[in-house]
Amino acid sequence: MIKFLDLHKITAKYETEIQEAVNRVVHSGWYLQGKENENFEKNYATYTGTKYAIGVANGLDALRLILRAYIELGAMQEGDEIIVPANTYIATILAITDNKLVPVLIEPTLNNYEIDDSLIEAAITPKTKGIMIVHLYGQCAYTEKIGQICQKYRLKLIEDNAQAHGCLFKGRKTGSLGDAAGHSFYPGKNLGALGDAGAVTTDNKELADTIRALANYGSHKKYIFKYSGLNSRLDEIQAAVLDVKLRHLDADNELRKEVARFYLENIKHPDIILPQVLNRDAHVFHLFPIRNKQRDKLQTYLSEQGIQTLIHYPIPPHKQECYKNWNTLSYPITEQIHREELSLPISPVLTKEETEKIVDVIYHF
């Protein structure tokens, strides 16, 4: 079986370095908010091109804390609206509703699956306070038009950078394009921990300080609580592992791009729609999504041929039971993507022979 993502092989690439990092933490006797976290935050901020990085427990918390901090700082209040793509993983939406803010869903474009910037301005109301873009599947969702809209209406631009570590927009990395960004280091991400982990990046010191306090029970100083906060901290082992893998991230992303290039050049099937890649630098191929009207049949066929695939995502957020008041809403482009999308194996450890087999099997579908 060709695995969709072989995490064991990915970890094994850097096993010696990872073991040294973990042992260093174990022997230090310091497991939270220590030197490893401090080093990773510094290195990740430098990598993304931001002034501050705050390690947190996971990617959802990173987004939740950004919005909560804006509320604490008076930039937002309950009932305010955040524009967000309808085509996204549910965590993006949860971060908004968890803060009693109102998501305003915007359709993606069918060519690149990212938020359609031509639809944003018409959705702005006096209650709109921010736009949350999602660099979905590893492709940059930012456009100059989105930046101009935020400037014109004085909106906060928040990036969900869970899937695009190392992606570029005109020389700048995703995670540095807006006012703040949430990052997930879930094990399957391009930069993945050995468990859950996340971070926030920003250039705003007041925002960074507020997020750091909120993530530490609401405390800037031990036993003194300014906010009613969360317990959302990046532990020392995950920080140490991430610091190791960060050093190899660009090289691993290049390997992903090579797999994607091979797919794009060699998958030739009249019924399969390949992703459109307008700029190779603006995509790090966290996923390689294809579309097919017989998606479920294609997935079964590939499985029978020893190829594991996943669907990202089978049910869009507005059709989920937890948002039942949205279930009657219609977002036809989003629904079409979720009905037809299938993700092929892609990773820095996928071999040439495996990639060639996947292409050959698809050819005979």
Salt bridges, closest charged atoms under 4 A:
GLU17 OE1 - ARG247 NH2 3.19
GLU17 OE2 - HIS248 NE2 3.03
GLU36 OE2 - ARG24 NE 2.68
GLU41 OE1 - ARG212 NH2 3.22
ASP61 OD1 - ARG64 NH1 2.73
GLU72 OE2 - ARG68 NE 2.94
ASP80 OD1 - LYS129 NZ 3.68
ASP98 OD2 - ARG64 NE 3.41
GLU121 OE2 - LYS152 NZ 2.83
GLU144 OE2 - LYS170 NZ 2.55
GLU159 OE1 - HIS135 NE2 2.86
ASP209 OD2 - LYS205 NZ 2.73
ASP252 OD1 - LYS13 NZ 2.82
GLU254 OE2 - LYS257 NZ 3.66
GLU254 OE1 - ARG280 NH1 3.50
GLU258 OE1 - ARG261 NH2 3.15
GLU258 OE2 - ARG280 NH2 3.21
GLU265 OE1 - ARG261 NH1 2.88
ASP296 OD1 - ARG295 NE 2.76
GLU335 OE2 - HIS318 NE2 2.74
GLU340 OE1 - ARG291 NE 2.93
GLU340 OE2 - LYS293 NZ 3.47
GLU356 OE2 - LYS352 NZ 2.42
ASP360 OD1 - HIS364 ND1 3.83
